[in-house]
């Protein structure tokens, strides 16, 4: 799947919907894109995320730089500068399971929020000020 410069998450979801048979019955409003435990708003473009070096909970959302393998250095405290695959899913699946792991870790991406502190236990999603509701 190729994404052009300036394509929004909504346009990406529409391309995914066209290619995946199970998603063809859904509209793009019924789909969400989750990257690094963050639900990406449909109006955001990939270009803006890459240019602004947007950060997720565990590091950069999109990173295409050359970097050393952290596993070779044997230091788990060093932040990995690699990007993980995103997930396209139906919004109703998230709404039905948002109290269960891993869905309980998902929250809506906010470009003004700093995601510097990252924990693996997931209790931060139940704290105050965390937006888990979809619009």
C-alpha positions as CSV (number, residue, x, y, z in Angstrom):
1,X,0.0,0.0,0.0
2,X,1.5,3.3,-1.1
3,X,0.7,6.5,0.7
4,X,1.4,9.8,-1.1
5,X,2.8,12.9,0.5
6,X,-0.1,14.8,2.1
7,X,-2.4,11.8,2.5
8,X,-4.5,11.9,5.6
9,X,-5.3,9.0,7.9
10,X,-8.8,9.0,6.5
11,X,-7.5,8.5,2.9
12,X,-5.2,5.7,4.2
13,X,-8.1,4.0,5.8
14,X,-10.1,4.2,2.6
15,X,-7.2,2.5,0.7
16,X,-7.0,-0.2,3.3
17,X,-10.8,-0.7,3.1
18,X,-10.6,-1.1,-0.6
19,X,-7.8,-3.8,-0.4
20,X,-9.0,-5.8,2.6
21,X,-12.2,-7.8,1.9
22,X,-13.3,-7.9,5.5
23,X,-13.2,-4.1,5.7
24,X,-15.1,-3.3,2.5
25,X,-18.5,-3.2,4.2
26,X,-17.2,-0.5,6.7
27,X,-17.0,3.2,6.0
28,X,-13.8,5.0,7.0
29,X,-15.7,6.6,9.9
30,X,-16.1,3.1,11.4
31,X,-12.4,2.4,11.2
32,X,-9.5,3.6,13.4
33,X,-5.7,3.5,12.9
34,X,-3.7,2.8,16.0
35,X,0.1,3.5,16.0
36,X,2.2,3.0,19.2
37,X,-1.0,2.6,21.3
38,X,-2.3,6.0,20.0
39,X,-5.5,6.3,18.0
40,X,-4.7,8.6,15.2
41,X,-7.3,11.3,14.2
42,X,-8.6,11.0,10.7
43,X,-7.7,14.5,9.8
44,X,-3.9,14.2,10.5
45,X,-1.6,13.6,7.5
46,X,1.3,11.2,7.5
47,X,3.5,14.0,6.1
48,X,2.8,16.2,9.1
49,X,3.6,13.4,11.6
50,X,6.9,12.7,9.9
51,X,8.0,16.3,9.4
52,X,7.1,17.2,13.0
53,X,8.8,14.0,14.3
54,X,5.7,13.1,16.2
55,X,6.4,10.9,19.2
56,X,4.3,8.1,20.6
57,X,4.4,6.3,23.9
58,X,7.4,4.2,23.1
59,X,9.3,6.5,20.8
60,X,8.9,8.2,17.4
61,X,5.7,7.3,15.5
62,X,7.5,7.2,12.1
63,X,11.3,7.0,12.0
64,X,13.2,6.1,8.8
65,X,16.7,6.9,10.1
66,X,19.6,4.4,10.2
67,X,20.3,3.3,13.8
68,X,22.2,0.8,15.9
69,X,20.4,-2.3,17.1
70,X,19.8,-1.8,20.9
71,X,19.7,-5.6,21.4
72,X,23.4,-5.7,20.4
73,X,24.4,-3.1,23.0
74,X,22.5,-5.1,25.7
75,X,21.0,-2.0,27.3
76,X,17.3,-2.1,27.6
77,X,17.2,1.4,29.1
78,X,18.1,3.0,25.7
79,X,15.1,4.1,23.8
80,X,14.6,2.3,20.6
81,X,14.4,4.6,17.6
82,X,12.4,2.2,15.5
83,X,8.8,2.3,14.5
84,X,6.3,-0.6,14.9
85,X,3.6,-1.5,12.5
86,X,0.2,0.2,12.9
87,X,-3.1,-1.5,13.3
88,X,-6.3,-0.8,11.3
89,X,-9.4,-2.0,13.1
90,X,-13.1,-1.4,13.4
91,X,-14.1,1.2,15.9
92,X,-16.7,-1.0,17.4
93,X,-14.1,-3.7,18.3
94,X,-12.2,-1.0,20.3
95,X,-15.4,0.3,22.0
96,X,-16.4,-3.3,23.0
97,X,-12.9,-4.2,24.4
98,X,-11.5,-0.9,25.7
99,X,-11.4,-2.2,29.3
100,X,-9.2,-5.2,28.2
101,X,-5.5,-5.4,27.4
102,X,-4.1,-4.2,24.9
103,X,-7.1,-1.9,24.1
104,X,-7.0,-0.4,27.6
105,X,-3.6,1.2,26.6
106,X,-5.0,3.0,23.6
107,X,-5.7,6.7,23.8
108,X,-6.4,9.4,21.2
109,X,-3.3,11.1,19.8
110,X,-2.8,14.7,21.1
111,X,0.1,16.5,19.4
112,X,0.4,18.9,22.4
113,X,0.9,16.1,24.9
114,X,4.3,14.8,25.8
115,X,4.7,11.0,25.9
116,X,8.0,11.0,27.6
117,X,7.1,8.7,30.5
118,X,6.3,5.2,29.3
119,X,5.2,2.3,31.4
120,X,4.5,-1.3,30.5
121,X,1.8,-2.0,33.1
122,X,-1.0,0.0,31.5
123,X,-2.5,1.6,34.6
124,X,-1.8,5.1,33.2
125,X,-4.8,4.7,31.0
126,X,-7.1,4.8,34.0
127,X,-5.7,8.1,35.4
128,X,-7.2,11.5,35.1
129,X,-6.7,13.5,31.9
130,X,-6.4,10.5,29.6
131,X,-8.7,10.7,26.5
132,X,-9.9,7.2,25.5
133,X,-13.2,8.3,24.1
134,X,-13.6,8.4,20.3
135,X,-15.4,11.3,18.7
